[in-house]
Amino acid sequence: MSDTVKYLLGEESIPKAWYNIAADLPKPLPPVLHPGTKQPIGPDDLAPLFPMELILQEVSTEREIPIPEPVRDVYKQWRCTPLYRARRLEKALQTPARIYYKYEGVSPAGSHKPNTAVAQAFYNKQAGVKRLITETGAGQWGSSLAFAGSVFGLEVQVFMVRVSYDQKPYRRALMETYGARCIASPSNETHSGREILAKRADHPGSLGIAISEAVEVAAQRDDTKYALGSVLNHVLLHQTVIGQEAIAQLEMAGDYPDVIVGCTGGGSNFAGIAFPFIGAQLRGGKKVRIVAVEPAACPSLTRGRYAYDFGDTAHLTPLTKMHTLGSTFTPPGFHAGGLRYHGMAPLVSHLQELGLITSTAYHQTACFEAGVQFARAEGIVPAPEANHAVKGAIVEALKCKEEGVSRSILFNLCGHGHFDMQAYIDYFGGKLKDIDYDEKELAMALAGLPSVAEPA
């Protein structure tokens, strides 16, 4: 047997439906509230931003949502993605643990994000939309929507967080190669962007600010809609093809995870790998320990407050109940730009409140150290975001070593680091520093959370 074992399903095994965890929750998700009335919103309130099919998915409690054949046809370009047994990493760690990783870096954009980008582009095209507006942190989502826009003939405009826009020019170039327009955020193209720049001309940006700019532009034209790469229910729903495939692949391996690890920023790739397993557990299956790993510089699950908050800095979005650091909080400019969001997906936050998942946070140098160790053992260079999952998996494997116990560990390697090599250059050059958030700024942001009476 080779040192690294690949479990690969054919395209005929691509799931025919997305899994909706809302159907199995022991307690329903708190409602989304209108920012003005503070009352639960209806489908019509979201219509200016999203096509009706996505709105219906957002509020659905059906366990299975059929995947349209045109979407599955595009998925066939890279799905099913491989599941690997990381035997060389196991050997390097001298652990009795069995480590598996689902590798989403084989998609055209190099991450898990096309799983929802293709679906969103399809439904928008079907609804007659001509242009999609979005934001992106590290660029994986922007690249993925640009790819999906090129597939379905949609114009795409991306507001990219300024610090990542400067750090990751190759991601910007990839978006432009697919035909998208990429703009550094905050920008002078929107009212919300100009307000931020007036206060601080060199503002590094944040996903909350970029969302404000994207939503503002999307609302200006009837032929334009907004697309989001994480956080919302329908986005997490589309990612569940990852976990569904993993269940089938682990059955091929004759195994089932004891522990699942995923990196978390907004929650999409974590949900993709974990939700199908949590759903199986809620329906009477094996209990699995689920670990969400987040950056210590932006720790929404481990440090944030579970409260109603805006999804953006300019307060243009509805209010959702989530673990949040406050919508005005600006995280420091660490390299895992895809994890620099002030809030966590409501569904992921809800699962933590229900005790179905646990969370932890690590600084970036420890995560890069883990990513380098993984690359030297397995040959794949992870994206900075994915390094957090690698770190979490290694910690779990070393626990097995200390305890003399063999457990099965599964994690989602959500993207490759080919466009992030400057971060590795900085790491090897000793320039990559652990950055802590400003406690005073966090306190101010949390103090500014909206006052909301809990709906009955």
VEXDREN-2710 file (C-alpha; in Angstrom, 1 decimal):
% VEXDREN-2710
k/r/px/py/pz
1/MET/0.0/0.0/0.0
2/SER/1.3/3.5/-0.8
3/ASP/2.1/5.9/1.9
4/THR/-0.8/8.2/0.9
5/VAL/-4.1/6.5/0.0
6/LYS/-6.7/8.2/-2.2
7/TYR/-10.4/7.3/-2.0
8/LEU/-12.0/8.7/-5.2
9/LEU/-15.6/8.4/-6.3
10/GLY/-16.7/8.9/-9.9
11/GLU/-18.8/11.8/-11.2
12/GLU/-21.8/9.5/-11.1
13/SER/-21.5/9.7/-7.3
14/ILE/-21.8/13.5/-7.1
15/PRO/-24.7/14.1/-4.7
16/LYS/-28.1/14.7/-6.3
17/ALA/-29.3/16.9/-3.4
18/TRP/-27.8/19.3/-0.9
19/TYR/-28.3/18.5/2.7
20/ASN/-30.2/21.0/4.8
21/ILE/-29.4/20.7/8.5
22/ALA/-32.3/22.9/9.5
23/ALA/-34.5/19.8/9.0
24/ASP/-32.8/18.0/11.9
25/LEU/-32.1/20.8/14.4
26/PRO/-33.4/20.0/17.9
27/LYS/-34.2/23.8/18.3
28/PRO/-35.0/26.1/15.3
29/LEU/-32.6/28.8/14.3
30/PRO/-33.5/32.3/15.6
31/PRO/-35.3/34.4/13.0
32/VAL/-33.6/37.0/10.8
33/LEU/-34.8/40.5/11.6
34/HIS/-35.5/43.6/9.6
35/PRO/-32.9/46.2/10.4
36/GLY/-35.6/48.9/10.7
37/THR/-38.6/47.2/12.3
38/LYS/-36.6/44.6/14.3
39/GLN/-39.3/42.1/13.2
40/PRO/-38.7/38.8/11.4
41/ILE/-38.2/39.4/7.7
42/GLY/-40.1/37.7/4.8
43/PRO/-39.0/36.6/1.4
44/ASP/-39.9/40.0/-0.2
45/ASP/-37.5/41.8/2.1
46/LEU/-34.6/39.8/0.5
47/ALA/-35.8/40.1/-3.1
48/PRO/-33.7/43.2/-3.9
49/LEU/-30.6/41.2/-3.2
50/PHE/-31.2/37.6/-4.1
51/PRO/-33.3/35.6/-6.7
52/MET/-36.3/33.9/-5.2
53/GLU/-35.0/30.3/-5.5
54/LEU/-32.1/31.2/-3.2
55/ILE/-34.4/33.0/-0.8
56/LEU/-36.6/29.9/-0.6
57/GLN/-33.5/27.8/0.1
58/GLU/-32.5/30.3/2.8
59/VAL/-35.7/29.7/4.8
60/SER/-36.3/26.1/3.8
61/THR/-36.7/23.3/6.4
62/GLU/-36.7/20.5/3.8
63/ARG/-33.9/18.0/4.5
64/GLU/-32.9/17.6/0.8
65/ILE/-32.8/20.3/-1.8
66/PRO/-32.4/18.9/-5.3
67/ILE/-29.2/20.0/-7.2
68/PRO/-30.2/21.2/-10.7
69/GLU/-28.6/19.2/-13.5
70/PRO/-26.8/22.2/-15.0
71/VAL/-25.1/22.7/-11.7
72/ARG/-24.1/19.1/-11.4
73/ASP/-22.8/19.2/-15.0
74/VAL/-20.4/22.0/-13.9
75/TYR/-19.5/20.2/-10.7
76/LYS/-18.3/17.2/-12.9
77/GLN/-15.3/19.3/-13.9
78/TRP/-13.8/18.6/-10.4
79/ARG/-16.2/16.6/-8.3
80/CYS/-16.1/14.2/-6.6
81/THR/-13.0/15.6/-4.9
82/PRO/-10.5/13.2/-3.4
83/LEU/-10.3/12.0/0.1
84/TYR/-6.8/11.1/1.2
85/ARG/-5.4/9.0/4.1
86/ALA/-2.4/11.0/5.3
87/ARG/-0.2/8.1/6.2
88/ARG/3.1/10.0/5.7
89/LEU/1.8/12.7/8.1
90/GLU/0.8/10.1/10.6
91/LYS/4.3/8.6/10.4
92/ALA/5.9/12.0/10.9
93/LEU/3.8/12.7/13.9
94/GLN/4.3/9.1/15.3
95/THR/0.6/9.0/16.1
96/PRO/-1.7/6.0/16.2
97/ALA/-4.4/8.3/14.8
98/ARG/-5.9/7.7/11.3
99/ILE/-5.9/11.1/9.6
100/TYR/-8.0/11.8/6.5
101/TYR/-8.4/15.0/4.6
102/LYS/-10.9/16.0/1.9
103/TYR/-9.1/18.0/-0.7
104/GLU/-11.1/20.9/-2.2
105/GLY/-8.1/22.5/-3.9
106/VAL/-8.7/20.6/-7.1
107/SER/-11.5/23.0/-8.2
108/PRO/-10.8/25.5/-11.1
109/ALA/-10.5/28.3/-8.5
110/GLY/-8.5/26.2/-6.1
111/SER/-10.9/26.1/-3.2
112/HIS/-14.3/24.8/-2.0
113/LYS/-16.0/28.1/-3.0
114/PRO/-17.2/27.1/-6.5
115/ASN/-19.6/24.7/-4.8
116/THR/-21.9/27.6/-4.0
117/ALA/-20.6/30.1/-6.7
118/VAL/-21.8/27.8/-9.5
119/ALA/-25.2/27.3/-7.8
120/GLN/-25.7/31.0/-7.2
121/ALA/-24.7/32.0/-10.7
122/PHE/-27.1/29.4/-12.1
123/TYR/-30.1/30.6/-10.1
124/ASN/-29.3/34.3/-10.9
125/LYS/-29.0/33.5/-14.6
126/GLN/-32.3/31.6/-14.5
127/ALA/-33.9/34.7/-12.9
128/GLY/-32.7/37.0/-15.7
129/VAL/-30.0/38.7/-13.7
130/LYS/-27.2/40.2/-15.8
131/ARG/-24.7/41.3/-13.1
132/LEU/-23.5/39.9/-9.8
133/ILE/-21.8/42.0/-7.1
134/THR/-19.8/40.5/-4.2
135/GLU/-17.0/41.0/-1.8
136/THR/-14.0/38.8/-1.1
137/GLY/-11.3/38.6/1.6
138/ALA/-8.4/36.5/0.5
139/GLY/-9.8/36.1/-3.0
140/GLN/-11.0/32.5/-3.1
141/TRP/-14.6/33.5/-3.1
142/GLY/-14.1/36.3/-5.6
143/SER/-12.1/34.0/-7.9
144/SER/-14.9/31.4/-7.6
145/LEU/-17.7/33.7/-8.5
146/ALA/-15.7/35.1/-11.4
147/PHE/-15.3/31.6/-12.7
148/ALA/-19.0/30.8/-12.2
149/GLY/-19.9/34.1/-13.9
150/SER/-17.8/33.2/-16.9
151/VAL/-19.6/29.8/-17.1
152/PHE/-23.1/31.3/-17.1
153/GLY/-22.3/34.6/-19.0
154/LEU/-22.8/37.0/-16.0
155/GLU/-20.9/40.2/-15.4
156/VAL/-19.1/40.0/-12.0
157/GLN/-17.8/42.9/-9.9
158/VAL/-15.8/42.1/-6.7
159/PHE/-14.9/44.4/-3.8
160/MET/-11.7/42.9/-2.4
161/VAL/-10.6/43.8/1.2
162/ARG/-7.7/46.3/0.7
163/VAL/-5.1/44.4/2.8
164/SER/-5.7/41.2/0.8
165/TYR/-5.9/43.2/-2.5
166/ASP/-2.3/44.3/-1.7
167/GLN/-1.0/41.0/-0.3
168/LYS/-2.5/38.7/-3.0
169/PRO/-2.1/40.2/-6.5
170/TYR/-2.3/36.8/-8.1
171/ARG/-5.8/36.2/-6.8
172/ARG/-6.8/39.5/-8.2
173/ALA/-5.2/38.5/-11.5
174/LEU/-7.2/35.3/-11.5
175/MET/-10.5/37.1/-11.1
176/GLU/-9.6/39.4/-14.0
177/THR/-8.6/36.4/-16.1
178/TYR/-12.1/35.0/-15.6
179/GLY/-13.5/38.4/-16.7
180/ALA/-14.4/40.0/-13.3
181/ARG/-13.7/43.6/-12.2
182/CYS/-11.8/43.7/-8.9
183/ILE/-11.9/46.8/-6.7
184/ALA/-9.9/47.5/-3.5
185/SER/-12.3/48.1/-0.5
186/PRO/-12.9/50.5/1.0
187/SER/-13.2/52.4/-2.3
188/ASN/-14.4/55.7/-3.6
189/GLU/-17.1/54.1/-5.7
190/THR/-19.7/53.9/-2.9
191/HIS/-21.0/56.2/-0.2
192/SER/-20.1/53.7/2.5
193/GLY/-16.5/53.4/1.1
194/ARG/-16.0/57.1/0.9
195/GLU/-17.2/57.6/4.5
196/ILE/-14.6/55.1/5.7
197/LEU/-11.8/56.6/3.7
198/ALA/-12.7/60.1/4.9
199/LYS/-12.0/58.9/8.4
200/ARG/-8.8/56.9/7.5
201/ALA/-7.3/57.1/4.1
202/ASP/-5.1/54.0/4.6
203/HIS/-7.9/51.8/6.0
204/PRO/-6.9/48.1/5.6
205/GLY/-10.5/47.2/5.0
206/SER/-12.6/44.4/6.3
207/LEU/-15.2/41.9/5.0
208/GLY/-17.9/43.9/6.8
209/ILE/-16.9/47.1/4.9
210/ALA/-16.6/45.2/1.6
211/ILE/-20.1/43.7/2.1
212/SER/-21.5/47.2/2.7
213/GLU/-20.0/48.4/-0.6
214/ALA/-21.3/45.3/-2.5
215/VAL/-24.8/45.5/-1.1
216/GLU/-25.0/49.3/-1.8
217/VAL/-24.0/48.8/-5.5
218/ALA/-26.3/45.7/-5.9
219/ALA/-29.3/47.7/-4.8
220/GLN/-28.8/50.4/-7.5
221/ARG/-29.8/48.4/-10.6
222/ASP/-32.7/46.0/-11.3
223/ASP/-30.6/43.7/-13.4
224/THR/-28.0/43.2/-10.6
225/LYS/-28.0/41.0/-7.5
226/TYR/-25.7/40.4/-4.6
227/ALA/-23.9/37.1/-4.0
228/LEU/-22.3/36.0/-0.7
229/GLY/-19.6/33.4/-0.3
230/SER/-20.3/32.3/3.3
231/VAL/-22.4/32.9/6.4
232/LEU/-25.9/32.6/4.9
233/ASN/-27.9/29.3/5.1
234/HIS/-28.2/28.7/1.4
235/VAL/-24.4/29.2/1.0
236/LEU/-23.7/26.6/3.7
237/LEU/-26.3/24.3/2.2
238/HIS/-24.4/24.2/-1.2
239/GLN/-21.2/23.2/0.5
240/THR/-22.7/20.0/1.9
241/VAL/-21.6/18.1/-1.2
242/ILE/-18.2/17.9/0.6
243/GLY/-19.4/16.0/3.7
244/GLN/-21.8/13.8/1.7
245/GLU/-19.0/12.7/-0.5
246/ALA/-16.7/12.2/2.5
247/ILE/-19.3/9.9/4.1
248/ALA/-19.3/7.7/1.0
249/GLN/-15.5/7.7/0.7
250/LEU/-14.9/6.8/4.3
251/GLU/-17.3/3.9/3.8
252/MET/-15.0/2.8/1.0
253/ALA/-12.1/3.0/3.5
254/GLY/-14.1/1.0/6.1
255/ASP/-13.8/3.9/8.6
256/TYR/-15.9/6.7/10.2
257/PRO/-14.5/9.8/11.9
258/ASP/-14.3/10.2/15.7
259/VAL/-13.2/13.8/15.2
260/ILE/-13.9/16.3/12.5
261/VAL/-11.8/19.5/12.2
262/GLY/-12.6/22.5/10.0
263/CYS/-11.3/26.1/9.8
264/THR/-13.9/28.8/10.3
265/GLY/-14.2/32.4/9.2
266/GLY/-17.8/32.7/8.0
267/GLY/-18.5/29.0/8.3
268/SER/-19.0/27.7/4.7
269/ASN/-16.2/25.1/4.4
270/PHE/-16.7/24.0/8.0
271/ALA/-20.4/23.5/7.4
272/GLY/-19.6/21.6/4.2
273/ILE/-17.5/19.0/5.9
274/ALA/-19.3/18.8/9.2
275/PHE/-23.1/19.3/8.7
276/PRO/-23.8/15.9/7.0
277/PHE/-22.1/14.1/9.8
278/ILE/-23.9/16.2/12.5
279/GLY/-27.2/15.5/10.7
280/ALA/-26.4/11.8/10.8
281/GLN/-25.7/12.1/14.5
282/LEU/-28.9/14.0/15.1
283/ARG/-30.8/11.2/13.4
284/GLY/-29.4/8.6/15.7
285/GLY/-26.0/7.9/14.2
286/LYS/-22.6/7.9/15.7
287/LYS/-21.6/10.8/17.9
288/VAL/-18.6/12.7/16.4
289/ARG/-16.6/15.5/18.1
290/ILE/-16.6/18.5/15.8
291/VAL/-13.9/21.1/16.2
292/ALA/-14.0/24.6/14.6
293/VAL/-10.6/26.3/14.4
294/GLU/-10.5/30.0/14.0
295/PRO/-7.7/32.7/13.9
296/ALA/-6.8/34.1/17.3
297/ALA/-6.7/37.6/15.7
298/CYS/-10.4/37.3/14.7
299/PRO/-12.0/34.8/17.2
300/SER/-15.8/35.2/16.7
301/LEU/-16.7/31.8/18.1
302/THR/-14.3/31.8/21.1
303/ARG/-14.4/35.4/22.0
304/GLY/-17.5/36.9/20.3
305/ARG/-20.9/37.5/21.8
306/TYR/-23.9/35.4/20.7
307/ALA/-26.2/38.3/19.8
308/TYR/-28.2/39.9/17.0
309/ASP/-25.9/42.0/14.8
310/PHE/-25.5/43.4/11.3
311/GLY/-23.6/41.4/8.7
312/ASP/-21.9/44.6/7.4
313/THR/-20.2/47.7/8.7
314/ALA/-22.6/50.3/7.2
315/HIS/-25.7/48.4/8.6
316/LEU/-27.4/47.8/5.3
317/THR/-28.1/44.1/5.9
318/PRO/-30.7/42.3/8.0
319/LEU/-29.9/41.4/11.7
320/THR/-28.9/37.8/12.3
321/LYS/-28.2/36.1/15.6
322/MET/-24.6/34.9/15.6
323/HIS/-21.4/34.9/17.4
324/THR/-20.0/38.3/16.6
325/LEU/-17.1/40.6/17.5
326/GLY/-19.3/43.6/16.5
327/SER/-20.0/44.9/12.9
328/THR/-17.6/47.8/13.3
329/PHE/-14.7/45.7/14.4
330/THR/-11.7/45.7/12.0
331/PRO/-9.5/42.6/12.5
332/PRO/-5.7/43.1/12.1
333/GLY/-4.3/42.3/8.6
334/PHE/-3.1/38.7/9.1
335/HIS/-2.6/36.5/6.0
336/ALA/-5.6/34.2/6.3
337/GLY/-7.8/37.0/4.8
338/GLY/-10.7/34.6/4.2
339/LEU/-11.1/34.3/8.0
340/ARG/-11.2/38.0/8.7
341/TYR/-14.9/38.4/9.3
342/HIS/-16.5/39.8/12.5
343/GLY/-19.3/37.2/12.6
344/MET/-19.9/33.5/12.3
345/ALA/-22.6/31.9/10.3
346/PRO/-25.9/31.8/12.3
347/LEU/-26.2/28.0/11.8
348/VAL/-22.6/27.4/13.0
349/SER/-23.2/29.7/15.9
350/HIS/-26.5/28.0/16.8
351/LEU/-24.8/24.6/16.8
352/GLN/-22.2/25.8/19.2
353/GLU/-24.9/27.1/21.5
354/LEU/-26.6/23.7/21.3
355/GLY/-23.3/22.0/22.3
356/LEU/-23.0/20.1/19.1
357/ILE/-19.6/21.6/18.2
358/THR/-16.6/23.1/20.0
359/SER/-14.2/25.8/19.0
360/THR/-10.6/26.8/19.4
361/ALA/-8.3/29.5/18.1
362/TYR/-4.6/29.6/17.0
363/HIS/-2.2/32.3/16.0
364/GLN/-1.0/32.4/12.4
365/THR/2.7/31.4/12.9
366/ALA/1.6/28.1/14.6
367/CYS/-0.8/27.5/11.7
368/PHE/1.9/28.1/9.1
369/GLU/4.2/25.8/11.0
370/ALA/1.6/23.1/10.8
371/GLY/1.0/23.9/7.1
372/VAL/4.7/23.5/6.3
373/GLN/4.8/20.2/8.2
374/PHE/1.8/19.0/6.3
375/ALA/3.3/20.1/2.9
376/ARG/6.6/18.3/3.6
377/ALA/4.7/15.1/4.5
378/GLU/1.8/15.1/2.0
379/GLY/3.1/17.3/-0.8
380/ILE/0.2/19.8/-0.9
381/VAL/0.8/23.4/0.1
382/PRO/-2.4/24.6/2.0
383/ALA/-3.9/28.0/1.8
384/PRO/-3.4/30.1/4.9
385/GLU/-7.0/29.6/5.9
386/ALA/-6.7/25.8/5.5
387/ASN/-3.6/25.8/7.7
388/HIS/-5.9/26.4/10.6
389/ALA/-7.6/23.1/10.0
390/VAL/-4.2/21.4/9.5
391/LYS/-3.1/22.8/12.9
392/GLY/-6.3/21.5/14.5
393/ALA/-5.9/18.1/13.1
394/ILE/-2.3/17.8/14.2
395/VAL/-3.3/18.8/17.7
396/GLU/-5.9/16.1/17.7
397/ALA/-3.4/13.5/16.4
398/LEU/-0.8/14.4/19.0
399/LYS/-3.5/14.0/21.7
400/CYS/-4.0/10.4/20.4
401/LYS/-0.3/9.9/20.7
402/GLU/-0.2/11.2/24.3
403/GLU/-3.2/9.1/25.3
404/GLY/-2.1/6.0/23.3
405/VAL/-5.5/5.9/21.6
406/SER/-6.2/5.4/17.9
407/ARG/-8.9/7.7/16.6
408/SER/-10.1/8.6/13.1
409/ILE/-9.6/12.3/12.3
410/LEU/-11.1/14.0/9.3
411/PHE/-10.5/17.5/8.2
412/ASN/-11.3/19.7/5.2
413/LEU/-8.3/20.9/3.2
414/CYS/-10.4/23.7/1.7
415/GLY/-7.9/25.2/-0.7
416/HIS/-4.3/25.2/-2.0
417/GLY/-1.8/27.9/-1.3
418/HIS/-0.3/28.4/-4.8
419/PHE/-1.4/32.1/-4.8
420/ASP/-0.3/32.6/-1.3
421/MET/3.4/32.0/-1.5
422/GLN/4.3/35.5/-0.4
423/ALA/2.8/34.5/3.0
424/TYR/5.1/31.5/3.0
425/ILE/8.1/33.7/2.0
426/ASP/7.2/35.9/4.9
427/TYR/7.0/32.9/7.2
428/PHE/10.4/31.5/6.2
429/GLY/11.9/35.0/6.4
430/GLY/10.7/35.6/10.0
431/LYS/8.4/38.4/8.9
432/LEU/5.2/36.7/9.7
433/LYS/4.1/37.9/13.1
434/ASP/1.4/36.9/15.5
435/ILE/-1.0/39.9/15.6
436/ASP/-3.5/40.4/18.4
437/TYR/-6.7/42.3/18.0
438/ASP/-7.1/45.6/19.9
439/GLU/-9.1/44.8/23.1
440/LYS/-10.3/48.4/23.3
441/GLU/-11.6/48.3/19.7
442/LEU/-13.4/45.0/20.4
443/ALA/-15.0/46.4/23.6
444/MET/-16.2/49.4/21.6
445/ALA/-17.6/47.2/18.8
446/LEU/-19.4/44.9/21.2
447/ALA/-20.8/48.0/23.1
448/GLY/-22.3/49.1/19.8
449/LEU/-24.3/46.0/19.2
450/PRO/-27.9/46.8/18.3
451/SER/-30.5/46.7/21.0
452/VAL/-32.9/43.9/20.0
453/ALA/-35.8/42.4/22.0
454/GLU/-35.7/38.6/21.5
455/PRO/-38.6/37.5/19.3
456/ALA/-41.2/35.4/21.2
END
